[in-house]
């Protein structure tokens, strides 16, 4: 038996508006009809899980709550366990509202227990200064929602991911504590994502060589590189990494998965 962790961005959907690839719905239907165990996983830090599921539903992608895992499912529990209540948040209004609804105090000054870092397209000097001051002056913890290095925007251009912003603060503040990885493919995230699934070999299907697939391979997870997202196959020549499988569409992947049904 195999079990599949299917990345959302760049695999099932092609942009930040969550428009699905032409073969995405057929692919998900194939998984359901053939009872192939799967979860859709995402490092998305901009929208809470319920909001993501509703946005996907509006695009025709119907997923139950137990089929979708993002770091925002893990984040509140992590913050509570670390007793981090007062938060300066680099992120979207939805992320801030979600944390407030979960019982945390979101502040606009540097008097914070932690700096939570998600994707923020309005990141500016003032936010960087406040975050730096929180870490440097208040010993605030650096908590990225994920360790994504780079993100592809809808116009085809790129910007630094939450992991890169976190590493900037680590360097600037000479921060010596461990920076957590709440997103894929950390052991904690993978454990959460596979909880309740049948035992079997795990396959991570992703377009992200650096953040997802390299880390997954180090955990003994089979790696499936989809060239439909932020990286093309030529990117592999810049690394020593070799994924277990490479596909250029979900239709190709579906044909491969049919071999497990024989």
Buried (B, 14 or more C-beta within 10 A) or exposed (E): EBBBBBBBBBBBBBBBEBBBBEBBBEBBEBBEEEEBBBBBBBBBBBBBBEBBBEBBEEBEBEBEEEBBBBBBBBBBEBBEEEEBEBBBBBBBEBBBEBBEEBEBEBBEEBBBBBBBBBBBEEBEEEBBEBBBBBBBEBEBBBBBBBBBBBBBEEEEEEBBBBBBBBBBBBEEBEBEEEBBBBBBBBEBBBEBBBEEBEEEEBBBBBBBBBBBBBBBBEEEBBBBBBBBBBBEEEBBEEEEBEBBBBBEBBBBBBEEBEEEEE
